[in-house]
């Protein structure tokens, strides 16, 4: 039997029925989320096979897959509500770290739906007896264990400042009716009293002589706002009606088939602002009263609404209570939003009724297929009217499937059965759930199942679990001394034209990157340079060239060896304009680094792991390890202590300089001892950096004070970018087949996408060059755009709704001399959003000088081939031939064009690009390009 509320069988309670979770694929990540959701610390173990006894009733979830970063188990992927192949002999369990220390009440419950909180019998709404209102019944809270932490949460929930006192013993008079909560225990950080631990809904041993009270800081300044704050009952939704479109009109609430309005008492622009935000209609222009858009009928659901203007929903604002009012319909409130003049989307916005879930079915995997909604044992689909890539983007985000690739319509994945729950869905693309998007209303449609909507997400073609890509260079595998898989590679690096003389005025850069937590050994076999190190030389850097230590500057000798301290190394070769020689030959290999600490930088979070044997050998306890943010707890396995740390929370800091964008955090390990200690504390500082087209990963243990042990480790990685062809300027349908067969002079549409969790990045198309040879973009090339300056007259930029996406087009052409294929190589620049000193905001430049305070990184991508359907068609060939011949002269004379021309575009989608992950820089000092090769 479990000892307390922080360990036991996982049980789900819904509408009076209890059910369990199947243990298929149940692991410590899933348990971590459960412990976080219950406020029980971190996960210690994830027992299976009904370790805490078999449950009864339903099995609600199966094949649960959490990343470990979710705030609720219900946010994790699963087979669908009630879909399983298990028996109760497979019920999942959890043991949390607080299981040994928790003696607080044995139940944690969010209040049942339809409940709201207020303070009554005080001078105003910010002080008084704590009262809960649910479905027409009022009740109080018992003062057992009631303290200032609990009062702090109440004040926060009501928007009344901070807690001044937490009176007990019915200080504000005895309530009547039920006592809903007892033994409430808040940490003080919750956003709602209903998130705090308690004995269970309606479970108490009190009388109304023990009713709890609260006095908030705003109690002495607030006198005119209503006395009740309530979230609207489930199944309700909001819309504006009787206006020109969905962004203006009378405020109307729809719930369970009944419509009602909002009274205009105290109705102002702050309230209207929230309505516009909730409906995705821009900002508030006016808040008309006195039934400006006509009188409604039916109920009046809300009165004396008081919003601060910062809420995301009108239902989060304070008001008198659901259905409590002293108005008639001639006082119906209205709103006019800024998008009222431009919006023609559907007239209703509604959150889905409770108990519903979303999935994709009939695809190759869970990340593509027909959109299907499951609710209370019934399945239904979504109609494809107005279905586009923004809607698909939200579905992919909701399911944790990456970004949207396409939004197929017309039952592309087969026709569904049963209900059609949503129609005329309109998402902005920024919502976290499809149920937050505007639509016609739950179950309101004019469709058949032949119009069922579908989605294809980026993860549909890749494994669902996040993995670290191996290097793109040739490699062999071997076993290390521990019998673990080790990575070993030998690559030859040559100077330009080797063994012939290298060209004059060469300035080449090789960036060598190997697998995470490996090191690089670089050996020069022979070096033949001219004129000594003042003229021609080789430089080796321990990381990126501008911010890393110089390991050596050489111009002669042989069999010199350099070893990196990370998985990244840079080699720079420079020659002047006087004399040349044979150059150099070098090879490098990778070998495993010390595995005591490891760091991997994923697209949305960093994973730092510390070997338990290493900690124990140094005299440290795994139970003394934590982040600076103590609320982010590690996962402790039998061999490692693992922290999964998001880039946008848990104390992670963000900085930028001229070469990198850095995310940093620190792990601390306390030395044992409460009064004295004979050992230094251990601090592990680690960073994930953006470098050129790479993720740069750095980990080191810094000596912050004289009481801290010092160690070092460094890692590097790459940006994740792709380039995709689309079949039209709507950017809805990607091109999946390669070669891509096109007609001569056909418009080709491309989209470049940066995949990264940092929303403060922007991508810019700097240079695009075409070639008939995918491995040679030096000999025969044609420039579409160079340094942001348009070279081809058919090149055009398109507006993109996302900063991490760039769109452009050009007309197809044919290289002369019967080359059948065309490949495109584009150099993209990634910058900090709104960093106007960076390259992304400079447009066309003949020569860009990087600002020392700006951050911009380059990415090279190759896509193709494109082949013409008719090889002998006439069109741009004559012009193209002359352009290639005069390429050197034409580069400086092409007209400039902005990469940010805002042309309205609907959406996006696609695929199959060959990514060139080569780290190189080539600086021209001759009129023709200097040949070079990146190994």
N, C-alpha and C positions, 0 to 999 in steps of 0.2 A: 504494500500500500504506500502511496506517496506520503511524504511527511508534511507537505504544505503546498501552497498555491504555485510554487515555482518548480515543481517537478510533477510528472504524472502523464497519464494518457491524454493526448490532444483531443479535446472535445469541442464541438461547434453547436451552439444553441440558436435555433431560429423558430420563431413563432410557436413556442411551446414544445418543439421537437428537438431531441438531442441526437447527434451523430458523431462519427469519428473520422479519422484520416487514415488512408491506407499507407503502408510503409514502403511501397514500391519506390525505389530511388530516393528514399528518405535519408538525409544526411545532415551533417553538422551545419551546413549553410541554412537549411530549412529550420533547424532548431534555433539557430541564431536569431532568425526573424521572429520566431515565437517568443523567445525570451525578451527581445526588444519590445514587442507589442504589449507584453504583460508587465513591463517594467521590472524584470527579474534579473538584470545584469546580462552576462554573456552565456553562450551555450557551453556546457561541459560535455554532454553526450546526447546522442539521438537514438535511444533504444528502439528496437523494432520487435516484431513477433509478439505483440500484446504484452510487453514486459510488465506493464502496470495493470494487467488484467484486460479481459475482452470487454468491449463496449456492447451496447445494444442499439437497436434502431437502425437508422440509415448510415451509409458511408458516403460522406459528402464530397471528399476530394481524393484523387489518386494521381500517381505520377507527378507529385508536386516538385517543382524545380525552382528554387530561390537562388539568387546570386549571393544572398547574405546581406545585401544593402537595403532591402525593402523595409518599410515601417510596419507592414501588416502581411500576414500569411496570405491574405486574400489578393494581394498584389502579385503573387508569384504565379508562374505558369503552371497549368494543370490540365487534366483531360477534359475538364468541364464539370459544372456543378452536378453532382450525383452520378457521374459517369465513372465506372470502376470495374475491375475484375477481381475483387478481393473478398475475403471473409473477415470477420472480426478477430480471427487468429493472427491477422496482419496489422492490427491497430498500431499506429505510430505513437511514440512517447518522446518526452523531452526532460532533461535535467539541466536546470539553469544554475549559474554560479551563486545566486541568492538563496538556493534551496537549503543551504546549511545555516543561513543567518536570518531567515524570514519567519517572523512570528506574527505578522500582521494578518488581518482577516483573510479568509480562504477564498475570496471571490472577487474578481474584477469584472465589472460589467459596464458597458456603455449603456446609457439609458435607452429604454425602448423607444421606437419611433414616435414622433408626434409630441415629444416632451419639450418643455422650455423652462427657463430659469428667470427669477426676478427677486428683487428685494422689496418687501412691503412693510407698511407701518412705520417707516422712517420719515424724515423730513422730505426726502425726494428718492428718486430711483437708485441712488448710489449708497443708501444705507437702509438697513431694516432686517426683518426676519427672512431667511432664505426660504423661498417658496418655489415649488415645482408644479407646473401646469401640464396635464396630459389628458387629451380627449375629454375636456370639460370637467375634469376633477383636479382639485388642488391638494397639495400635500407639502410636508415640511421635511427638514433634515435634522437628525438627532445630533446633539453636541458631544457625544462620546468621542474623545481624541480630537475634537475640533480645535484647530490652532490657526496661526497667522498664515501658514503655507496654504491651507485650504481657503482662507479668506482672500489671499492673493490671487488665486485662480478665479474665484468668483468675480473679483474686481476686473481682472483681465477680460473674462468672458463678457461682462456687461459694458466694457469700454469706460470704466469709471476710475481709471488711474490705478494707484497701488493701494494695498490694504493698510488701514490705520489700526484696526482692532478686530478681534473675532469674538464678540460677546456670546455668552452661553446662557443657560437657564432661562430661556424665553425672555431675553432682555427687551425685545420689541413686541412682547405679547405672545400669548399662546395661539398657535394655529389650530385649524380644525381639519377633519378628514384624515387621510393616510399619512404615514411617515414613510417616505420612500427610500431614504438612505440612512445608514448608520455606520459607525466606525470608518468614516471617510479618512483616507490617508493620501494627501497630495504631496508631491515633491516641491510644488511651487512653480514648476516650469510648464505645466500643462496649459493648454488653451481653453479647456472646458472642464467643469467639475465632473462631468460624466466620464472623463478619461481617468479619473483618480480611482484608486483601489477602494473597495467598500465590501460590506458583508453580502451584497446582492440586492437586487431590486425588491424593495418591500420587506426585507429581512431586518428586524430590529428588536431591541429589548427596552424601548423607551416609551415615555409619554410626552405629551405636548409641553409639559413643564420643562423639557430639555431641548426645546427647539433652538437651533443654531442661528446666529445673526452675524452680520458683517457691516463694518463701516469703512468706506473707501475714501481716498483722498479727495475725490471730486464731490463728496457729499456736501461740502460747505460752499460749493460754487455752482452746483447744478440744481435748478429748481423748476424748470419748465418742461423738461422732457418727460415722456410717458413713463408709467410705472411698471412696464412689463417688457421683457425681451424674449422672443420665442422664435425658434426655427420652425419653418412651415411644416405641416404634416407631410409624410411621404406621398409620392405620386403627384405632387403639384408641380406646375410649370408656369412660366411667365411669358407674356407677349404684349405687343402694342397693336391695337385694332382701330379701324375706322379712319386711319390716316392714309397718305398716298402710298405707303409701303410699310414694311415691317419695322422701320426705324422711327416711326412717329405714330402717335395715336393714344387712345385711352389705355391705361394700364389694366390688363386683364389677367386673372389667375385661373388656371384650369386644373381641376382635381377630380379624379374619379368620375368623369362625365359631367361635372357641374362647373359652370363658369361664374366668376365673381369679380368685383372691382376693388379698388383701393380708395379710401377716403382722402380728401385733400387737406385735412387739418394738419398744419405745420409742414405741408409738402413744399419742398424747395429744390434748388438746383443740385444740392448734394445728393438728395434722393434720386433725382433724375440722372445724375452722373453714374450712379451705381446701376440703374436700369440699363443705360446705354452700354456700360461695360459688360454686364451680364449677357446682353443680346449680341455683342460684337458689333455695335453700331457707332463706334467712335466715341466722341465726347458729347456732353449735354449742351444743347443750345438754349432750351427753355423748359420750364416745368409748369405748363398751363393747369389751371384749376377750374372749378365750376363747370365740370362736364364739357370742356371745350370741344372735345371730339364726340359729343353725344353722350346721353345717359345710357349706362349699362343696365342689365337686368340680373335677377338672381341675388346671390349673397354679396355682402361687403365683407371681405376677408380681413383687411388690415386697416387700422386707423392710427393716427398720431405716430406715423413712421418717422424715425429719426436716424438718418445715416450720417456718418462722418464724411462720406465721399470716397473712402478708401476700400470699402467692402467689395467683394467679388460677386455678391448676390444680394438682392433686396431682402431675401429671407434671413440674412445675417444682421440686419439692422434692428434696432430696438423698436418696439411698438406696444400696443396695449395688450395684445394677445390675439390668438387666432379666432376671428369671428367676433371680437369684442369691439363695438363702435357706437357712435351716437350720430350717425350720418344718414343721408339719403343719397340716391344716385345722382341728384343734381350737383353733388359735391365730388363726383368721381375725378380722380387725379389723372393727369396725362403727362406725356413726355415728347419732346422733339429732339432727336439726336443729329449729330453732324452728318451722318451718312444718309439722312433722309432724302437728300436730293440725288443720291447716286445708287441707292440700293433697291433692287427689285427681287430680292431673294424671298423665300417663304415667310409666311406671317406668323410662325409659331416657334417658340423655343421651349423645350421641355427636358427635364432630366428624366432618365428612364425610371420606371417604377422599381421598388426594391426587389432584390432577389434575382436580378438579371445579370448575365455575363455574356462575353463576346468571344468568338473564335473564328478561325478560317478553316474551311473543310473542303474536301475533294481536290486538294492540291498535292504536291509531292511531299510536303511536310506542313508543320503548323504555321509556317510563315508565308503561305500563299494559299489562295482558295476563295470559295464563296464566303461572303460575310454572313455569319449566322449568330443569332441571339438566342440564348437559352434562358427561360424564365418559368419557374414553378412547373418543371416537367414538360414544357411545351417549347418547341423550336420554331424559329421564324427567320426571315431574311430581311434584307434592306433593298429598297428599290433604287435603280440606277439613275433616276431623274436628277440631273445636275451633279451627278457623281463625278468627282475629279481627283486630281493628285493630292490636293490639300486634305480631302477626306481620307484618302488612303494613307497619307502621312500620319494622321492621328491614330488610325487603326494600328499601323506598325509600331508607333510609340507605345500605345496601350498594351500591346502584346509582347513588347520587348524584342522586336524583330528587326531593328535597325531602321532604315529610312525607306520611303516608298519608291518602288521602281516603276510600277504601273497601276492603273485603276481600271481593270477590264469591266465592261458592261455586257448587257445582253446575255446573261447567264453563261458567261465564258467557262465557268467551272461547273456547269450543269445546273438544272433548275432545282430549287429547293421545294419543300412541301410545307404545309401548315400556314401560319400567319405571315403577313408582311408587316413588320413592326414600325419601320421608319421609311419616310419618303421625303424627297426634296431636302436632303441633308446638306447643310452649308457649314463647313468648317473653315476657320481661318488658317489652319495648319499648325497652330500653336497650342491647341487644347491637349490635355493629357488623356482624355477619354472621348470616344465618339458620342457618348451620352451628354457631353457638355456642348455639343454643336447644335445650332438651330435646325429645326425641321418642322414638318407640318403638324406634328403631334403624334403621340404614341398610338399606333394602329391606324392612323389616318393616311390613306394613300389612294392612288388611282392606277395601280399597276397590277401586272400578273407576274408569275415566277419566271417568265421568259426575260424579264428585266432585272433579275437578281444581280446585285453588285458584287464585284470581286476585288481582290487586292493581291499584288505581288510585292513582297518586301525584299530588301537587300539581303537579308539572312536566309532567303529561300534557297539560294544556291551555295550557301556555305554552312559549315557546322554551327549548331546553335551555341555551343559552349565557346567562350572566348579563348583563343589560343594565341601563342606568340609565333609569328611566322619565322621559318628558318631563313638563313641567308639565301640570296638569289644566285650565288656563285656556285660552281661545281664543288661537291663535297663528298667525303667519305666518312663513315662512322667507325668508331672503335670503342672499346670498353676501358674505363678508367680503373684505378686500383681498387675502388670500392665495388666494382662489378656493375656500376651504373652506366647508362648510355652516355658516352662522351662524344663531342663533335670535333672533327679534325679536318683541316682543309689546307691545300697548297695551291696558291695562285701566283702566276707570273705577272709582274708589273714592268713595263718597258717604257723608256722615253720615246717621244715621237720619232717615227721612221727607223727605229732601231732594227738591225745593226748599222744602217746607213746614218749619215750625219743628221743630227737634229736640226730643225730650222732656226733661223735667227728670230729674235724677239718673241720667243715662246714664253708663255706664262700659264702653266698647266697645274691643275689641282686634282689629286686623287683622294677621295674620302673612303676609307676602308671600314666596314662595319661587319661584325660577326654576331653570332647568337648571344642572347642575353646571358650574363654571368660567365662569359668567356673572355680571354685575353688574346692579344695579337702579338706575334713575334715576327718582325720584319727583318729580312737579311738581304744585303746588297752583295750580288755575286761579283760584279765588276762595275767600275765607274770611270768613264773617260770623258771629262769635261775640259773646256778650253779656257785658259786665261786666269786660272785661280778662282778662289771663292768670291772675289770682288766682282767678277763678270758673270760667270755661269755657276749655278749652285743648286743644291737640293736641300730642302728644309723638312724636318720630320717633327710633327706636333703630337703631343699626347692628348688628342681630342680635336675639337674644332680649331681652325687656324688662328682666329682673332682673340680667343679668350683662354687658350690652353698653353701650358709650358712648352717651350721649344726643347725637344730632346737632342737635336743636333743639326748642324749646318755643314754639309760636306761637299767636296768637289773632286775627291780622288780616293785612292785606296780601294780595298775590296774586303769582302767577308765581314763587313760591319753589321752588327745586330742591334736592333732596338725593340724593347718590349713595352707595351702599353699598360697603363694602370686601369684600363676599362676595356669595353668592347668596341672602341672607336679610335681611329688614328687617321691623321692627315699627312699626305706627302705633297709638297709643292716643288715644282721644277721651274727655274727661271734661266733664260738665256738672253744675251744682249745682241746687238746688231753687228758685231765685228767678226768673230770667227765661231766655228762650230766643230763638234767632234762626234764620236759614235754614241755618246750618251751613257745610259746605265741600264742594268738589268737587276731586278730584285724579285724575291718571292716572299710571301707571308703565309703563316699558318696560325690557326687558333687552338687554344688549349683551355681546359676548364680552370676557372678561378676558384679561390677558396669558397667553399659552400657554407661557411658558418652563417653568413647573412646573404640574402638574395633580394633583388628588387626587379619587378617587372612593371612597366608603365602601359596600361591598357587605354583604350580610347576614352573611358569615362572615369577611371579610378586607377590608383597605384596599389600594387600588392607588395608589401614588405614582409619577409619571413625571416625568423631567427631560429637557428637550430637549437633545440632544447639541450642536447648534449653539450654544445658549446657553452650555453649559459651555466649549466650545472658544473662543468669543468672549471669555470671561472668563479664559482661560488655564488651565483645569482639564482634567485628563485623565479620560476615562470609566473608566479602569482604577484610579483612586484613590478610587472611590466605594464606600461600604459602609454597612451598618447598625451599630449598637452591637453587635449580635450578628453577628459576622463570618461565622457559618455560614449565615446567610440571604443568599444571593447574588442579584444582580439578573439580569434578562433584558435583554441589550443588543441592540437592533435597529439598523437603519441610521439611525434618526431619534431614538430615545429610549432612556433607561435606565429600566427598569421594575422596581419592587419590588412583589411581591404578599405582603403581610404579614398573617398571621393574627392575630386579636385575642387568642388564648390562648397565644401562644408568640413566639419571635424577639425577646424583650426588650420586648414590648408591655406597657405599664403601664395599670392600670385605677383610676380615681378617680371619686368621686361627690360632688355638692354639692346644693344646694337646687333646682337647675334642670336639671342635666345629669348623665349618666353618660359619662365620657370614657375613650377608649382612645388612648394616645399612644406615639410612637416617634420616633426621630431618624435621619436620613440624614447621613452625614459625607463630605465631599469634601476630601481632603488636598491642600494646595498642593504643587507639585512641588519637589523638592530634598531631598537626604539630609543635607547638612551645613548649608547655609544656605537660607533662602527669602526672597523679596521680595514675598510675597503672603499674604493671610490665608486660613486654612482656611474652608471653607463648611459650615455646619451648618443642616440643614433639619429643623425640628421640626414634626411634624404630628399632628393629633388627629382622631379620629372621636367625635362626641358624640351622645348620645340627648337630644333636646329635644322635649317634649310628644309629638305624634304624628310626630316627625321624627327622622331621622338627621341629626345636626349634624356637618358635616365642616369641620375647620379645618386649615389648613396655613400655617406661617410659618417663616421662617429667623431664628433668634434669635441675638443677640449674647451667647454664653455667656462669652467672654473677649475680651480686647483683640485676639486673633489670629483672630477669627471675623467673617465678613461677615454683614450683617443685611439681610433682605428679608422681605416678608409676603404671605400669601395665605390666604383663608378660604373654606370651603364649608359648605353645610347640606343636609340631606336629611330623610326621613320614616321612621317606623316602617312595617313591613309587617304589617298586621292584617286578618283577614277575619272575617265573621260568617256562620254557616251554619245552615240549618234541617236537622233530622234527623227521621226518621219514627217514632222510638221512643226510649225512655229508655236503650236499649242503645247509642245513638250509633254505630251501625254503618253505616246507610244514609242518605246525604245526599239532600236534595231537589234535583233538577237542574232541574225545570221551574218557570218563573215566567210568569204568576202562579201562586202556590201555592194550589190550591183545597182548602178545608177545610170541615168541618162546624162549625156553631155549638157553642161550648163544648168543642171538641176540644182535647186537650192538644197544645201546640206545643213542640218541643224545639230549643234553639239552643246552638251552641258558638261561642265567640270564641277565636281562635287568634292568638298572636303568633309571627311567623316571624323568628327571630333566633338567631345562633350562640352568644350568651352564655347559658350555662345558669343564671346567677345572677340571673335576672329572673323576676318573677311578675306575672300579669295579674289584675285585679279589676274586676268589673262595678259601676260607681258609679251610673249613671243610665240608664234606658231609658224612652223616651217614644214613644207611638204617635200617628200622625196619618193622615188620609185623603189628605194632600197631601205628596209626597216633598220638595217644595221649601219647605214651610212647616210648621215645628214650633213655631209661636208662637200661632196663632189658635185652632184647634180641636185639642186634644191630650188624651191620657189617659196618666197616669203609671203605669208598672208598678213602678218602683223609682226613688228619688231620693236621692242622697247615701248610698247603701248602705241606705236605709230602705225596706222593702217597702211599696208603696202599694196594690197589687192583691192580693186575698186568694188568688188562684190561683197567684201567683208562687212558684217554688220553686227553690232552688239544688241542684246535683248535684255529687257528688264527682268530681274529675278526677285521674287519675294523674300529670298533668304540671303543673308550676307555670306554664307558658306557655299553658295552656288553661283556660278558664272555661266551665262548663255551667249552663244554667238552663232553666226551662220556665214556661209560663203557658197559660191556656185562651183559645181564640179568642173574639172578640166582634165586634159590628157597630156602627159609628157610626150614630147616628140620622140622620134626614133623607136616607136612601137613598144614603149614600156607599158605593160598591161595593168599595173597596179599603182596606187598612190597610198602612201603612208603619211601620217601627220604626227609631228612631234611638237608638243606645246610646253612652254615653261610658264608655270603658274607661280604667283607670289602670294604668300600668306602673311597678313599683317594684323595688328591689333585694331579692333573696330574703333573708328573715330580718331585714330592716330594720323592726323592730317599731315604730319611730317614724313610719313612712311611712303614707300613706293606705290602702294595701292591707290593713293589719292592724288597722284601726280599726273595721271594720264600719259600723254605722249611726251617722252623726253629723249633727247639725243644722247644724253649721258646723265645718269642719275647718281648723285652723291649722297650716300646714306647718312642720315642724321644720327649722331652718336646716341641720341636718346630714343630713337625709334626702333621697332622690331618688325622685320619682315623676312620671311624665309622662302626659298625657292623650291619648286617641285617640277620634275620633268616627267612627262607622260607620253607614251606612244600609242596610237590607235590605228587600226587598219587590218587588212587592205580594203581599199575602195576600188572597184573595177567598173569600167563603162560597159553598158550593154552593146553599144555600137562603137567599135574601135575607130571607124573611119569618118565619124560625124565631124562636121565643120563647126567651128565656133571660136573658142578662145585660144586656139593653138598658136596662131600667128602672133597674137599679143603676148602669150606666155613665153614663146621662144625668145622674143626680143627682151622681155622682162628678165629672163634668166641670164641672157648674154650681158645685159647692162646692170646686173644686180648690184654691183658695188657702187655705181653712180646713183642709182635710184633710191637707195635707202634713205638718204638725207633729204630727198625732195618730196617724199610721199606726204599727203595731207594728214594732219593729226586728226584723231578721232577719240572721243571720250568712250571709256569702257563702262560708263554708267548712264547711257541714254535710256530714260525710263519709257520703254515701249511696253504696253499692257500685254501680258501673257498669262495664259490660264494655269499651266502646270508643267510636269516634267516626266521623265522615265527612261531607263535602259541599262546598258551593258557591255559585255565581252570586250574588254580593253586589255591590251598587253601592257603592263606597267613596267617601265624601265626604272628600276631602283638603282640608279647609278649616281654616285656622288662625285660631281666634277664641276669645275668652273673653268671657262676658257676666256681669257681676255685678249681681244684682238689688238695687234699692233701692226699688222699688215693689211693690205686691202682685201686679200683673200684669206679665208679661214685657215688656221694652222691645224693639220690633222692631229687627232689625239684619240686615245682609247681609254675607257674606264674599265678596269678589271674587277 
